[in-house]
């Protein structure tokens, strides 16, 4: 029996220049008195978290700041944040200011300071035990300073499990922020490469949710079996299409000129819209591939990111196999792939058809914003293919949303074809 129901959920949203100045009102109106503010060292250096903390204190709120969230969080970095919060508790609200790393760290802290157990109890199977929280979480206000992750809208937090060399996550509806405060002014200081990688994350969120398996093509579920990722559906489609249209007119400009406020606002809007789409429809092959690509990095240090240790930023890791992944998914829904390509590149000829159209659009965009030309440029070679495929196969929660059944040999072809994209 096929599914006949899809679900949709989102946080409350406050969007616009200066929206961050209303956080004190948003918290006090919810009865908050003691607040944990989570950020990372780079964002803390901009002064934005301190300015928000001062406004909260002026409104009578007691604020404790944790400013050591790690870019691309690990189980160790999240455990450190959880221990800090447990020692400083109790709190009655959490504020996250930063990119997806800070917001995801705040989600884990919120979960583990309100519920029993340890981090591995809640991490997705088969890496962890995938337990569900038994207690309500605190109100979480997510304030993104990058335009890309969509973490302010989603039920997911992502992390590296260091001992296993795997990137995985925690997924549960309770993790979705209570309020997303999207203030485009906070993104102006993003370096060009951060804007590029984050923008590719937006792009893949929109494309993957748009090309995900249609919700009615899944087997019917009982109410207790429903998960946040329910497959492509009419509401998520609207968000994804609009996000792609916004990226077409703003992405290259925002990377080229970070001070262009109109482009920054469009990128922030696109990130929010894509998050509202994929946070319900789901993502699939490029995101599954991204986890081992980021988790097994050796010595790649991109401009604009901390140079103290190697990293393949999440949005970059997602994009590196996207052209090949969408070439492989094309025959599951040709019309959707072509529609997406024309939204991204409106000048594309209507005469162009076939599996190479969307990959070609993606390759041109990636080249224009300065992304690496393939997996080889970030340090991977033919000898890494099997290891990367093994890591991607562990992401069954994501692969289940792909529009076609995914087998190891399919991923081998996608990864091998992504060693050099152009």
C-alpha positions in Angstrom: 0.0 0.0 0.0 1.4 3.4 -1.0 1.6 6.5 1.2 -1.2 9.1 1.0 0.0 11.5 3.6 2.8 14.0 3.8 3.8 16.2 6.7 5.1 19.7 7.0 6.5 21.7 9.9 8.7 24.8 10.4 9.9 27.1 13.2 8.5 30.5 13.7 10.4 32.9 11.5 11.5 36.5 11.9 13.4 37.9 8.9 14.9 41.2 8.0 17.7 43.7 8.6 17.9 44.4 12.3 15.8 41.4 13.3 18.5 40.4 15.9 17.6 43.5 18.0 14.2 41.9 18.8 15.6 38.7 20.4 15.3 40.1 23.9 11.6 40.7 23.3 11.1 37.3 21.7 12.7 35.6 24.8 11.0 37.6 27.5 7.6 37.1 25.9 8.2 33.4 26.2 9.0 33.7 29.9 12.8 33.2 29.6 15.0 34.5 32.4 18.3 32.5 32.2 19.7 32.1 28.7 22.6 30.0 27.3 24.1 31.7 24.2 26.1 29.4 21.9 28.5 30.6 19.3 32.0 29.9 17.9 35.3 31.8 18.1 35.1 33.3 14.6 31.6 34.6 15.0 32.4 35.8 18.5 35.3 37.9 17.1 32.8 39.8 15.0 31.2 41.2 18.1 27.7 40.2 17.1 27.1 37.6 19.9 28.4 40.1 22.6 26.1 42.8 21.2 23.1 40.5 21.4 24.1 39.3 24.9 24.3 43.0 26.0 20.8 43.6 24.7 19.5 40.5 26.5 21.1 41.6 29.7 19.7 45.1 29.4 16.2 43.5 29.1 16.8 41.8 32.5 17.9 38.4 31.2 20.8 36.5 32.7 23.1 35.3 29.9 25.9 32.7 29.9 27.9 32.5 26.8 29.6 29.4 25.3 31.9 30.6 22.5 33.9 27.5 21.7 31.6 25.7 19.2 33.8 24.0 16.6 33.5 24.7 12.9 32.4 21.3 11.6 31.5 19.9 15.1 32.7 16.6 16.4 31.5 14.3 19.1 34.3 15.6 21.3 33.5 19.3 20.7 29.8 18.7 21.3 30.5 16.8 24.5 32.7 19.7 25.7 29.8 22.1 25.1 27.3 19.8 26.8 29.5 19.5 29.9 29.8 23.3 30.0 26.1 23.7 29.8 25.3 21.0 32.4 27.7 22.7 34.8 26.2 26.1 34.2 22.6 25.0 34.2 19.7 25.5 34.7 18.6 27.6 31.7 15.2 28.2 30.4 16.1 29.1 26.8 19.0 28.7 24.3 20.2 31.2 21.7 22.5 30.0 18.9 24.4 32.7 16.9 26.6 31.5 14.0 26.6 29.1 11.1 25.3 25.6 11.1 28.1 24.5 13.4 27.0 26.7 16.2 23.3 26.0 15.7 23.9 22.3 15.5 26.0 22.4 18.7 23.2 24.3 20.4 20.7 21.6 19.4 22.9 18.9 20.9 23.4 20.9 24.1 19.6 21.6 24.3 18.9 17.8 23.9 21.5 16.6 26.4 20.8 19.2 29.1 17.1 18.3 29.1 17.2 14.6 28.6 19.1 11.7 30.2 22.0 9.7 28.6 24.9 10.5 26.4 25.5 11.8 22.9 25.8 8.4 21.3 22.4 7.4 22.6 20.8 9.8 20.2 23.0 9.7 17.2 21.4 8.1 14.1 21.7 4.3 13.7 23.7 2.4 12.8 26.4 4.7 14.2 24.5 5.4 17.4 21.4 4.1 19.2 18.9 6.6 17.6 16.9 7.0 20.8 14.2 9.6 20.9 14.1 12.3 23.6 11.7 11.6 26.5 11.6 15.2 27.9 10.6 18.4 26.2 13.5 20.6 25.0 14.0 24.3 25.9 13.0 27.0 23.5 15.8 27.5 21.0 16.3 30.7 19.0 18.6 30.1 16.0 20.3 33.2 14.5 22.3 32.2 11.4 25.3 34.3 10.4 26.0 32.3 7.2 23.7 31.7 4.3 23.5 28.1 3.6 23.0 25.4 6.2 19.3 25.9 6.9 19.9 24.5 10.4 17.7 27.3 11.8 14.8 25.5 10.1 15.6 21.8 10.5 15.3 18.9 12.9 18.9 17.8 12.4 22.3 18.4 13.9 25.4 17.1 12.1 28.8 16.0 13.7 31.9 13.9 13.1 32.4 10.8 15.2 36.1 11.0 15.5 36.9 7.4 16.5 34.9 6.0 13.5 36.0 8.7 11.0 32.4 9.2 10.0 30.1 12.2 9.8 26.6 11.5 11.0 23.9 13.3 13.0 20.9 13.4 15.2 17.5 13.7 13.7 14.3 14.3 15.6 11.4 16.7 15.4 12.2 18.0 18.9 15.5 19.5 17.7 13.8 22.0 15.3 14.4 25.5 16.6 11.4 27.4 18.2 12.3 30.6 16.4 14.6 31.4 13.4 15.8 35.0 13.4 17.3 35.6 10.0 19.1 39.0 9.8 21.0 39.5 6.5 23.2 42.1 8.1 25.0 39.4 10.0 26.2 37.7 6.8 28.0 40.7 5.3 31.4 39.8 6.9 31.4 36.3 5.4 34.6 35.6 3.4 34.1 34.8 -0.3 34.9 31.1 0.1 32.5 30.7 3.0 29.8 32.4 0.9 30.5 30.1 -2.0 30.5 26.9 0.1 27.4 27.9 2.0 25.7 28.9 -1.2 26.3 25.5 -2.7 24.8 24.0 0.4 21.6 26.1 -0.2 21.7 24.9 -3.8 22.0 21.2 -3.0 19.3 21.5 -0.3 16.9 22.9 -2.9 17.9 20.5 -5.7 18.0 17.3 -3.5 14.6 18.0 -1.9 13.1 18.9 -5.3 14.4 15.6 -6.9 13.8 13.4 -3.8 11.4 10.5 -4.0 7.8 11.6 -4.2 6.1 11.2 -0.9 3.3 9.0 -2.4 5.9 6.6 -3.8 6.9 5.4 -0.3 5.2 2.5 1.5 2.4 3.7 3.7 3.5 4.5 7.3 1.7 4.3 10.6 1.5 7.7 12.5 4.3 6.7 14.9 6.6 5.8 12.0 6.5 9.2 10.4 9.9 11.0 10.2 10.7 14.6 9.3 12.0 13.7 5.9 8.8 12.5 4.0 9.9 13.0 0.4 9.2 15.6 -2.2 5.8 17.1 -1.8 3.8 20.1 -3.1 4.6 22.5 -0.3 8.4 21.7 -0.2 8.5 22.1 -4.0 7.3 25.7 -3.8 10.2 26.6 -1.4 12.8 24.7 -3.4 11.8 26.4 -6.7 11.8 29.9 -5.2 15.2 29.2 -3.6 16.7 28.2 -7.0 15.3 31.3 -8.6 16.8 33.5 -6.0 20.2 31.8 -6.3 20.2 32.4 -10.0 20.1 36.2 -9.5 22.2 36.6 -6.4 24.8 33.8 -5.8 27.6 34.9 -8.1 27.1 38.6 -7.0 27.3 37.7 -3.3 30.5 35.8 -3.8 32.1 38.6 -6.0 31.0 41.5 -3.8 30.1 40.6 -0.2 29.1 44.1 0.5 26.2 43.9 -1.9 23.3 44.1 0.6 20.6 43.2 -2.0 22.5 40.0 -3.0 23.1 39.1 0.7 19.4 39.5 1.5 18.4 37.3 -1.5 20.9 34.7 -0.4 19.5 34.8 3.2 16.0 34.4 1.8 17.1 31.5 -0.5 18.8 29.7 2.5 15.6 30.1 4.5 13.4 28.9 1.7 15.6 25.9 0.9 15.6 25.0 4.6 11.9 25.1 4.8 11.8 22.8 1.8 14.5 20.2 2.6 13.7 20.2 6.3 10.5 18.4 5.3 11.2 16.7 1.9 14.7 15.5 2.8 18.1 15.4 1.0 19.7 12.4 -0.6 22.9 11.3 -2.5 25.1 14.4 -2.4 24.5 14.9 1.3 25.2 11.2 2.0 28.4 11.4 0.1 29.4 14.6 1.9 29.6 13.0 5.3 32.7 10.8 4.5 34.2 13.5 2.3 34.2 15.9 5.2 34.9 13.2 7.9 38.0 11.7 6.2 39.8 15.0 5.1 43.6 14.8 5.4 45.2 18.2 4.7 42.8 20.5 2.8 42.6 24.0 4.3 40.3 26.3 2.2 40.7 30.1 2.3 38.3 31.9 4.6 38.2 29.1 7.2 40.3 28.5 10.3 43.7 27.2 9.2 44.6 25.3 12.4 43.4 22.0 11.1 42.2 20.5 7.8 38.5 20.8 6.8 36.2 20.3 3.8 33.3 22.6 4.7 30.0 20.9 4.6 28.6 22.9 1.6 31.7 22.2 -0.4 31.6 18.5 0.5 28.0 18.3 -0.6 28.6 20.0 -3.9 31.7 18.0 -5.1 29.6 14.9 -6.1 26.4 16.8 -7.0 26.9 17.0 -10.8 27.5 13.3 -11.0 24.7 12.5 -8.5 22.2 14.4 -10.5 23.4 12.8 -13.8 22.6 9.5 -12.1 19.2 10.5 -10.8 18.0 12.1 -14.0 16.0 9.2 -15.4 13.9 9.1 -12.2 12.3 12.5 -13.0 13.7 14.1 -16.2 11.3 17.0 -16.1 12.3 18.0 -12.6 16.0 18.0 -13.4 15.4 20.1 -16.5 13.1 22.5 -14.6 15.7 23.0 -11.9 18.4 23.6 -14.5 16.3 26.3 -16.2 15.5 28.0 -12.8 19.2 28.2 -12.1 20.2 29.3 -15.6 17.2 31.1 -17.2 19.0 31.7 -20.5 19.3 27.9 -21.0 17.9 26.9 -24.4 14.6 25.0 -24.3 16.1 22.7 -26.8 18.6 21.3 -24.3 17.6 18.0 -22.8 19.2 14.9 -21.3 21.1 13.9 -18.2 24.0 16.3 -18.8 22.0 19.5 -18.6 21.8 20.0 -14.9 25.3 18.8 -14.2 26.6 21.3 -16.8 24.7 24.2 -15.1 26.1 23.1 -11.7 29.7 22.8 -13.0 29.5 26.3 -14.5 28.2 27.8 -11.3 30.7 26.0 -9.1 33.6 27.2 -11.4 32.3 30.8 -11.3 32.2 30.9 -7.5 35.6 29.3 -7.0 34.8 25.9 -5.7 37.4 23.1 -6.1 37.1 21.3 -9.5 36.5 17.9 -7.9 37.5 15.5 -5.1 41.1 15.3 -6.3 41.6 19.0 -5.5 40.6 18.4 -1.8 43.0 15.5 -1.5 41.1 12.3 -2.6 42.1 9.8 -5.3 41.2 6.6 -6.9 42.4 4.7 -3.8 39.8 6.5 -1.6 36.8 5.6 -3.6 35.8 2.4 -1.7 36.3 4.1 1.6 34.2 7.1 0.6 31.4 4.8 -0.7 31.5 2.8 2.5 31.0 6.0 4.5 28.1 7.1 2.3 26.4 3.8 2.6 26.2 4.3 6.4 23.8 7.3 5.7 20.8 5.2 5.0 18.5 7.8 6.5 19.4 10.1 3.6 19.7 7.5 0.9 16.2 6.3 1.6 15.0 9.6 0.2 16.8 9.2 -3.1 14.5 9.0 -6.1 16.1 5.6 -7.1 17.3 2.7 -4.9 21.0 3.3 -4.2 23.5 0.5 -4.4 27.2 0.4 -3.7 28.1 0.2 -7.4 26.0 3.3 -8.1 28.0 5.3 -5.5 31.3 4.0 -6.9 30.4 5.5 -10.3 29.3 8.8 -8.8 32.4 9.2 -6.6 34.8 8.0 -9.2 33.2 10.4 -11.7 33.6 13.3 -9.2 37.3 13.0 -8.8 37.5 15.7 -11.5 34.3 17.6 -12.4 35.9 19.8 -15.1 
